[in-house]
Amino acid sequence: MSAPYAEGFAQGFAHLHTRSGFSYGYGVATPEELAEGAAGMGMRAMALTDRDGLYGIPRFLEAAGKFGISPIVGAEVGIRGGGHLVLLAGGMEGYRSLCRLVTAYRCSSEDRRRPSCSLATVLDHAGGLVCLTGAVPFGLLPRLILSGQGARAAEVAGLLREAFGRDGLFVELTDDGTAGSRRRLARVAAFAGERALPTLATNEAAYLKPEDHRLHEVLVSASHLGPLPGPEYRSTDQLYLKPSGKMGRLFTDHPEALANVAAVAERCAGTVELSGKVHMPSARVPPGASAEGVLRRMTFAGARKRYGREDGGPTPGEVAARLKRELGCINFLGFAPYFLVACEAREIAQERGIPVTGRGSAANSLVSYCLGLTQPEPFGNRLLFERFMHEGRKDPPDIDLDFCSLRRDEVRFEVIRRSEQNGAAEAATVQTMSLRGAVRVAARALGHPPREIDVLSRHVPTRFSDRNRVYMGLSGWEEALAEPAMRGHPLQDTKKYRLLLEISAGLLGRIREAGTHSGGMVFGTAEHHLSELVPLEPSGTEGLLRCQYDKDDLERVGIPKLDLLGLRMHTALRRAGELASKRTGKKVDPYDLPAEDGETYGLIRTGDNTGMFQLESPGQMNLSRRLKPRRFTDLVAQISLFRPGPVRGDLITPFVRRKNGEEPLSAVLPQLEEALRLTYGVLVYQEQVLAVANAVAGFTLAEGDLLRRAMTKSRGPGAMRDLRREFLRRARTNGISAEKAGEVFSWMEGFSIYGFSAAHAASFAELSYASAYMRRHYPAEFFAALLDSQPMGFYSPRLLLNEARRIGLRVLPPDIHLSGKDFTVERDGAALRGGLRYCKGLSERAISSI
């Protein structure tokens, strides 16, 4: 075939076998880099086929849309006994087949880190998929052909053709540029020709540029925890994202293989769409009942309990009107089942006596409050539902529940058991390499012994203030080597360690491995088992599966996450309540305490806050003395103010001075006085952005939230100009000058960088108050519980014991006759006695026998 004809075929070329860093050791580039690279070469489509998973697919689909290429969803599936197949989805049926297939073999493999799939399992999940027989020389079919197993290769080819159909199976041809590669390619092509099997050209791309081959080889070695060369090593730099023209010239002798690339790309490109729909979990409701009806009944029943007594709160009409508004939005978005699943988790905890509270933006919802999912009262704390949810919000919000850390898993596994029919799993995390981690990986690959690796990586900084910094070669190390901790470090000898420095600089920020989220759970729907929405795999914890998407990817594909988190302060408060109840003979419930206790606030104002949730850091102790909190709203403000942004912007000083009457309250506009009254004219909470936009420009609260979210995202100057122009236009119709409106907009824009949610702060403040109350009124029980709940907080057990002594408590040593397993309270609350488990060398078995 002449070169011009090859170029003609290549114009429709698309890479159909491409691995990203989400192949965890078998790829280098991110999906975004690959999509941008393909678009830059003028390609109209590209497939992402990561090894044994679909981890990078959501962000690949997003990047493909951004760079204007049609995405193809696929995976490289490792086959038991050796080799791999490449499977491409021809639509949503194929995507669901891939999800089920990956779930099936990853959950049944003996080694979860080295999964492999039986050929029979592949054949059982062929619906909607196109099959490529694997790259030369390590693909399933090439491996058999090149090892002289022609009969077995023919048998496998027949099985694959029967399962995938004559137009769904292609013999993959690749040329990796190693010695004998053309000869191997010819043998595989001849096998295909003899059996009338169509061929297809790919490049098994694993990195962007030829020079990245070193990073690829190091990552392969790192994934096997060994030195170079890694398994299936090939001395080549040709597994890169090659331009169409080069691929055309490479396969001049195989025009059919090039033509089939275009045909398969046209068949599969753009056929998988994962965004645009939210997949609500399936909730258990009585026969004949709807999730919406059950949620409404539960909400109004909770409202009668919460607001059943006259206490100066909102009127019944105000409560009913707001509940009607919130339930209408929840039902419009289809979120009723999600709330019921969250309620079920809370009920499981309450039935078992496990402390549970909510946190995050969900506390802005009166429905959440009436259901007992959150604790801050929305009216009194001026919490706005639209900060949590509204009809214009496209991504699913989530509810966060905190449980006693020692018993959280009881709730989690019971939720999983009840969700068995539709599936439940934990969200994934994506772990990337710090500079120190990159040094360790590179040093191991280069053959340095373990002790030397420790020396070389010691004191190497893990991160810098500029998190977007990309280190390139030796020049990128200048900042790290200039760190004071690196003086006299072996890596200062840049000539000796040049290769190590260059490789580790290239590895910085690269994807290292998958992890498991601390508590984010996702669920299947009434229409689809979870394994049809996202592939599942073992997490490493028995009985707990992990989905292959992280929290951001779950948001991209519309799968809501319910966070079931463990909190040590719950463990401590529960234990303190038990000890206090035992000593006093009356029930002491840390979650049902007298409100606005003067002695509690008096203690907080002293700054002696050791052990108090969110208030015990040295900075918070200092702020307690300056702010002088006297009521709950002061605690909410204190928690919100002591954050990096307000500290850098010096918002604390005007707030404190105005709160203490040392400076007059002032607002930019009279219209802002009501919105900022509780914070003395200082913009402190994210919710206030909504109120300010409403007061100044007449935005609805939902529009105000969209404005807030737009300000917090990375947008170009053009987008921000458009937002400002619209804000000024609407402010002008509201009778406010352009100058004043522009000042308010700039104020909000700057605030958006550091703003904190009032709902989140109020949720934390509930626990801050409870811990302060218990410390003030039951100090012995409080410190005993803190010591039994370690590790937690800022301070070591030694410092906690010293603080207990400082406030007048006796600390008694463990006694074989008097001590229990944990700390106990003696002498009517005047003394603590150490528990037996604090005795060095005493085993749990020995303690039990005592």
N, C-alpha and C positions, 0 to 999 in steps of 0.2 A: 504494500500500500504506500502511495507517495505521501510526502510530507504535507502538501496542501490538504489532502483528504483527512489526514490525521488531525490537522488543525481544525478542520470543519467539525469533526466529531467532538473534539475537545471543548468547543464552545459551549456545549451542553454538559460539560463535566461537573460532577459534584463528588466530594469526598464522602463515601458511604461507610467507611470504617475508620472512625476517629475517636481516640481516647483523650480525655481531659485529666486534670489532676484528681478528679473524682473516681478515677480508677485506683486510687490509693496505692501509689507505688509504680503504676504502669502508664502514667501520663504526667505531663508537666504543666501545660497551659490551663488557664481557667476557661470555662465555656464562653465567657464574654470575649476573651482574647481570640479564641478560635473563630467565633462568629464574625468578629471585626476583621480578622485575617482573611477569611473566605470572601467577605464582602469587598475588601480591598483588592482582591484578585479578580473581581468581576463575576464571581460565581453567584448563581441565583438560588442555590440550595446547598445544604450540607447536613450530614447525619452526625449525631453524637451517640457513640456506642461504647459506653464505659464498661469496664470489666465487672461482671456479676452484679450489676445494679443500674438504677436510674437516678442516682443521687443528684446529678447535675442538670437533669432535664428541665425543672421549672425555670431556673435562671437562664438556661440555654434558649428556651422558648421566648423569654423576655428579651434577651440580647438579640435574637434573630429578628424580632419585630423592630427593635431599635435600629439595627444596621441594614434592614431591608432584604434579608434572605429568607427563603422558605425552609423551616426546620424539619428535619426527619428524626423521629424518635426511635432509638434502638438500643441494643445491649450486646456485649460480647460475653457469651455464656461458656464458662469452662466445663468441659465434658469429663466425666469420670473415666479414668484410665489414660487421660492425656488428650490434648488438643482443645479447640474451641470452635464454636459456631457464632456467626453474627446474625442477629435477628432484627428485622426492621418492621415497624408497625405501619400497616397500610390504612390505619384509621383508628377510631376509638375501640373497636373490637380488638384490634391488634394490641393496642396499649393495655387493655384489661388482660389480655392473654399474657403479655409480658409481665405484668404485675403479679398475676397468679403464678406464673412459672418461676420467677425469681423467688417469690415467697416460698413456693413448694420446695425447691432444692436448697435454698439457704437455711430453711428451718429443719431440714432433714440431714444436712451434712454433719459428719462426725466432728470436723474441725471448722468452727464458725469463721475462723480467719482465713481458711483455705477451702472455700466451698467448691463443690463440683456437682454437676448435674448428670443424671443417667440419660442415655439417649431415649429411653422409653418415656421419661418425663417430658422431654422436649417434644416428642411426637404427640403426646397427649394435649399439648398446649399450642397447637399450630394455627389455631383460628385467627385469621386476619393478619398473619405475619408473612414476611418474605425472608427466606433463609439464604445466607451466603455460607459456603462450606468452610470458611476460615482462611487466614492468610498463609502464604507459603513462607517458611516451611512448617510452622507450628499449628496450623489449623487442623481440624479433625480429619478432613479428607486428604489434604496434602501430606499429613503425617503418615497416614496409612499407605498412600501411594509411594512415597519416597522411602519407606522402610520395607518395601517389597511385599506388602500385604494387599495385593491387588484384588483378590477374591473378597476379602473383608471390606475393602473400599467400595467395590461394586455393590455388595450387600447393603452397606450403609447408605450409599447413594440411592438405591432403590427404595429403602424405607423412607428417606427424606422426601423423595419425589412423590411417593404415595401420600405422605402426610401434608406436604405443602402445595402439591399440585405441580403440573408441568410448567406453569408460568410463575411459580412461587419459589423455585429453587435455582440458584446460580452457583457455579463453581468459581470461587474467588481466585483471581490472578494478581499476584503482587511481585515486585522486584525490589528486594531490600538492599541491593547494591553490594552484597557480600560475594566472596569468591564462589562461583558456581551457581549464582542466583538465576541467571538466564537459562541454564540447563535445567534447573529444578522447575522453573516456570513452564518450560516447554513440556516436561514430563506430565505435569498436572493438566496442561492444556490438551495434550494428546489423549489423556484418559477421558477428559470431557468430550472430545471429538468422537472417540470410539463409541461412546454411549449416548451421543446426541444430547448432551447436557449443555445448556447455555452457559457462557462464561461472562465474567464481569470484572472490570479492572478497579482496583483500589490501591491505596498506599499504606494502609495500617498506620495512619498518622498518629504520633504520640507526643509531638512537640511542634512548636511554630517554625523554628529556624534550625538549620543544620548544626549551628554551634550549641544548641540546647541539648545535644545528645549526651553530653557529660552529666547534666542534671538528671536526665532520664535514667542513665545507668546507675547513678548514685541512689536514686529513689527506689529502683528495683532492688538493689542490694539492701537498702534500709528496710524495705518491706519484709525482707527475710532475715533481718538482724545479723547480717554478715558483711564481709568485705567484698570489694570488687574482685573478679567479675561475678555478677549475680546469676541466677538461674536463667537458662535459655539465652545466654549472652550472645550478642552479635556485634562484630566489629564493623559498625556502620553509623553514618550520620544522615542516612537517607529516609528515616521514618518521620519526616517533617511534612508540613502542610504545603505540598507542592502546587505550583500554579498549573492552570489548565493546559497551557501549551506544553509544559514539560511532561505532563502525564500523557498528552497526545503523542509526543515523540517517543516516549518510553514504550508505548503499546502500539506502535505503527504496524506491527505484524499481527495485531489482534483487533481488527476493526469491530468485530462483533462484541468484544468485551467492552469497548468504549461506547458503542451504541446502546448496549444494555444498561450502562450507567444512567444515561439520559432517560431511558424508559422507566427504570425503577425509581429514579428521582421524581419523575413526573407522577408516578403512581402513589408515592408515599409522602411527598413534600406537602407540608401544611395541613395534613389530615388529622393531626392530634391537637386539640385545643383544650387546655386545662383551666384557663381563667374564665371569669364571667359568671360562674355559678358557685353558690355556697352550698356545701354538702352538710346538711344538718344531721346530727347524730339521731339515732332512733331511740325514743324514750318509751319506757314501759308505762302504759296507761290502761285503765280498766276497759273491758270489752264494750264497744259502742261509744266510748268517750273520745274526745279529741284532745290533743296536747294543749291547744289554745284554751279549751274549756276548763281543763284541769288546772292550768296555770292561773286562770282568772279566779277560780274558786280558792286556790291556795293563797293567792296574793291578798284578796279581800279578807280572808280569815286572818291572815297575819296582820293586816292593817288594823283590824278590830282589837287585836292583842296589843299592838304597838301604841295605838292612839286611843285606847279605850277609856282612859281616865283624863279628867280635866287637869291639864298641867301648863296651860298657857301656850301650847303648841299650835299647829295649824288647825283650822276648822275642819270638820268632816267634809264639807264641800270642797275645800282646797285639796284635801287628800284624795278624794274621789276623782276630781278633775285631773289631777296629775297622773293618777294611776290609769285613768282612761287614755290619756295622751301616750303614756309609756307603753301600755299594753297594745295600743293601736300600732305603734311603731314596731314593737317586737313581733306582732303577728304579721305585719306587712312584710317584714324581712324574713319571716319564717323561723324565728329564733326560739319559739316556745319550747320545742323539744330540748334545746341546749340548756335552757334554764332548769328544766325538769331533771336532766342528768346531773346538773350541779347540785340541785336540791337532794337528789338521791345520795350523792356522796356525803353531803352534810348530815343527812339522816342516819347513814351508816355510822358516822363518827359519834353522833349523839346517842344512838342506841348502845354503843360500846363505851360510853363515858370518855371519849377522846376529845380534847379541846379542839375547836375549829373556829376560825375567824376568816373573813374575807379581806382582800386588799386590792389596790389598784383602782383604775377608773370605774370599775363596776360599782364602787361605793357611791357614784353619782346617781345611781338609779334608786328610786323609791321602791320599785318592784323588788330589787335585790334586798333592800332593807326590810321590807315586809315579809319576805321569804326567809329571813334570818341568814342570808348569805353574807351580808355586810353589817357593820355595827354603827358607823357614824350616821346620825339623823340628818337626812338631806336638807330639810327646810332650815333648821337652825344653823347648819354649817354652810348654807348657800351653795349647795352642790347642784350642778346642772346636768340633767340627763343627757343633753346633746354632746357633752364632752365624752360620754361613753358610747352612745349609739344615736343614730338618726337616719332618716330615709336616704340621705345623700352619701352615706359612707359606704364605699364599695368593698373594703376589706372587713373580714369578720373580727369583731372585738373579742376579748377573752375574759373569763372570770378566773381569778386567782384565789385559792383557798389554802390557808395555812393550818397545819395539824401539829400535834405533839410529834416531834421528830422521831421519838422511839416507837411510836405506834402508827405513823403515817402509812406504812406498808400494809397494815391490816385493812385500811380503807381502800388503798390502791388495788390490792389483789381481790377484794370483794367486788369492787367496781368491774374489774376485768372478768371475774367469774360471771357476773350478771350480764355482761355484754358479750358473752361467748358467741352467741348466735350471729351477731353482726361484726364482731371483731373489735379489739381495742389494743392500742400499743402506745409506747412512749415516743415522743419526738426525738429526732437525732440532733446532734450538734456537729459542727465542722471545725476541726482543730487544725490551725495553721502553725507554721514554724516561726518561733522567735529567733533572733540572731543567735542566742546561746544554743537553742535546740538545733539550729542549722549547723553550727560548729560541731556539735556532737555527732550528728548524722554524717557529715562530710568526713570527719576524722575516723569514724568507724569504717566507712567505705574505703578510705585510703589505707586502712590496715594498722592504724595506731592502736596500741594495746589499751585496755580499759583504764589503767592508772594514768596513762598519758592523756587520754581523752578527758578525764576529770580535771587534770591540770590545765589543759588547753581551753576548756569551756568555763573554768572558774572565773568569776568576776566579769564575764562578757555580759554587757547590758542586754536585758530581754526586750525592752521597748524604749521608744523615745517619745518626746512630746508631740512630734510630728508623725502621726501614725500612718500617713500616706506616703512616707518616704520609701523609695525603692532603691535599694543598694545595687550598684552595678560595678562589679570588679573591685580592684584595690582602692579606687578613688572613693567608693562608697564607705569604706572602712575608716576614713579619716576621723569622722565624728566619734565613732565608737572607741578608737584607739586613743583619742584625746581625753576620754573620761578619766577622772582621778583614780578610780579603782583599777584602771588598766595600766598604771605606771609600773614599769618593770615586768610586764606580762610577756610570756614567751612569744605571743603573736606580734609583738612589736618588731620582731625580726621578719619583716615582710618578704624579704628575699627567700629565706628558708621555707616559709609557710605560704608562699605565693599561691600555689594551687589550692590549698585548703581555704585561704581567704577568698579566692575568686568563686569557688564552688559554694561556700557557705553564704556569700553575698547573693548569689543567684537563687539559693534555696529560701532565703528570707521571705516569709509571707506565703510560701507555697503550701498547698493542701497536704496535710500529713496523714490524718486518719479520722475516722468517724467516732463520735462519742455519743453518750446518751444524756438527754435533757434531765435536769434535776427533778422534774415533776410534770412536765407538759404532756397530757394524754390526748389522744385523738381516737375517734370512734367511727365505726361503719354506719351506714344509713339504712333506711328501710328498703331502698332500691339496690344497694350494692354493699357487699361485704367489704370491710376496710382493705383487704388484700386486692380488691379490684380498683381501688382509688390510688393506692400507693404500695410499693413493695414492702414487705415486712421481713425482718431478720432477727435472730437471737441477739439480745442485748448484753449477754454475759451474766445476767442475773436470772436464776432459774425461775421459769414461769412468766418472765417479762419479755415481751417482744418490743422491738424498736422499728419504727418506720424509717424509710431511707431519706426523708425530707426533714430539714431543720425548720425552726419556727418561721423564718422568713419565707421559705419555700412553701410551707403549709398555707401561709397567708396568700401567696401568689396563686395557689390552686384552689383556694376557697374551702379549706378544711379547718374548722374552728378547733382551737386548742383549749382544753380545760386544765389549768395548773393545779395539781395536788401536791403541795410543797410541805416540807418538814421545817419546823421552826423550834429551835432550842428554848426560846423564851416561853413557849407554850409548855414545854416539858417542865421548866423551872416553876412556872406559876401553878401548874397542876399539883406538883409536889409540895410547894409551899402551902397551898390551900389544904392539902391532906394533913400536913404536919400541924398547921394552926388549928384545924378542926379537931384533931386528936387531942391536942393539949388543952384547948379551951372548952371542949365538950359541946360546942355549937358549930353549925356549918359555916365555914368561911369560904365563900366562892369568889375567887379573883376576877370572875367575869360578870359579877353582879354586885358591884361595890357602890357605896354612897357617892353620889356625884359631887364634884366641886368641893372636895374636902380641904379645908383651910390648912390643916397641919401638913397634908401632902404637898401642897403648893409651897408652903413655907420651907419644907425640906429641899424642894427643887431649887428655890431661890438662893439657898446657901451654896449651891454648886457641888455639894457632896453627893454626886450622882452615880457613884460606882455601882454597877449592876443594873442600872435603869435602862430599859430598852431605848435605843436611839439617842440617849441623853448622856452617856457615860464617857464619851471621848473627851480629851482635854479641851478641845475647842468648844464642845457643847457645854461643858462645865462653866467655861468662861462666859459663854453667851447666856447661860441661866442667871448668872450674877448680874449681867448687864440688862437683860430683858425683863427680869423680875416677873415671871409668869404668875398670873393669879386666877386664870380660868382656862377652860379647855381650848378655846380659840387661840390663846397665847401659845399653847403647846404645839398646835397645828402649825402656826406661823414659825415657831422656833425650829421645828423639824424641816420646814421648807426653806428657811433662810440659810441654814448651815449646809450649803451645797457649793460646789466649786464656782458656779456662775455668779450667784449673789455675793459670795465672798470677794471674787475678783472685781465685780462691779460696785462694790462697797454699798450695797443696798441695806446692809445690816445697820449701819450708823444712822441714817435718817429714820428708819423704822423704829429703832430703839429710842432715839431722842424724841420722836413724836409720841410714841406710846407712853413715855415717862413724863410728858409735858414739858420737855426741855426745848422744843421747837414747834412752831405752829404748823398745823396740818394744812397742806396746800395741794391743789389739784390743777392740772393744766387747763381744764375746762370745768365749768359748773356741772355739765352733764355727767362728769365722771365721779362726782362726789359719792353718789349712792353705790356705784360699782366698787369703789375703792375705800369705802368708809371703814370696813373692818380691818383694813391693812394700812390705815392712816395715810392714804394717798399714794402708797407705794405699790407697784405692780408686783405681786408675789406669786400668784397661782395661774396655772394655765387656764382655769375656768374663767378668770377675770378677762382674758383676751376676748372670749365670747361676749361677755357683758359689755366691754368697752366698745367692740365693733357694733354691737346693738345700739348702744347709747349715742355714739358719734355718727355712724353712717347708716343706721337703720337696718343693719344686717339682721336676719333672723339668727337665732342661736345656732341652728344647723349651719348656716352660711358662715357664721363666725368660727365654727370649728373647722370648716374646710379652709378658711383663711389661715387659722393657726397651723393646721397640718401643712399647708403649702409653704408657710414660712420656715417650718422645721426641716423641710426637705431641701436637698441640694438643687437649686434652680439657677438658670442663667439670668443675667441682668435683664434680658428682655422680658422674661416671665414676671420678674419682680416689678418691673415698670408697669406692666399691664395690671397687676394687682393694686399697685399704688394708685394708678389712674382711676380704676373703678371705685376704690375706697374714697378718693377725693371727690369724685363725681357725686356719689351718694351722700357724702357728708355735706356737700354744697346744697343739695336739695333739702337737707336737714337744718339749714341755716348756719352752718359752721364754715368759717373762712378756710381757704386753701392752705394758708400758712399754718393755722392751728391744726387742721386735719393732717397735714404733712408731718407736723411734729409728733402727733399721736401715732401715726403709722410707723415712723422711724423708731419711736419708743417701743411699740409692740414688736417690731422686727428684731430689734436688739434683744428684747426680753425672751423671744422665742428660743434663743440658743440655750438658755439655762432654766426656763420655767419648770416648775414642779406641780404635779397635780394635787389640788387640795384634797381630793377624795383619798388619794394614796397617803398623803400626810396625816389626814384625820384617822385613817385606819391604823396607822402606826401609833398615833397619839393615844388611841384607846389602850394599847399595850404599854405605852410609856407611863400613862397614868396608873394602870393596874400595878406595874412593877414598882413605881414610886410609892403607891399606897401600901403595898405589902412590906416594902422596906421600912416605911415609917411606923406602921402599926404592929408588924410581926417580923422584926429584924432577924431574930434567930432562925425562924423558919425560912425566911427569904434567903439568907446566906447559905443555910444548909442545902436548900434546893438548888441554888446556883452552883455550889460545889459538886452536887450530884449530877448536874446536867452538863458538865464540861465535856468537850471544849466548846466555848461560846464566848462572845463578847470581846472586850479589849484586854482583859486582865487575866493573868495566870492565877491558879489556885492559891499560890503563895501570897500574892497581893490581895486577893479576896479575904484570906484569913487575917492578914495584917489590918485590913479595913474593918473587919469584924471586931478585932481587938481594940482598934482605935475608938470605936463607938461604944465600948464598954462591955462587949460580950466576952465570956471566958471561952477559950478553945481548949478542950480536954482531949487527951491522947486516946487512941483506940484501946479498948479493954476487952479481953476475951470473954468476960462475964457480962459486960454492960453494952458493948457495941453490937450494932446490927451490921448488915452488909454496907449500908450507906450512912451518911451523916445523920445524927439524931439530935433532938433538942432536949436539954435537961434543965433542972433548977428553975422550973416555971418560966422558961423562955429567956433565961439569963446566960445560958451556956450552950455550946455546940460540942458534940463528941464525934471524933473521927470514926469513919466506918472501917470495917475489916478489909474491904477491897482496896483501901489505900495503903495496906501493909505490903511492902515489897516482898515478892516471893511467895505470897499466899495465893493459891490457885482458887478458881471458882468452886471446884469440887471440895477443896478443904474448907472453904467458907460455908458451903452448904452443910457439910458434916458438923461443923461447929454450931 
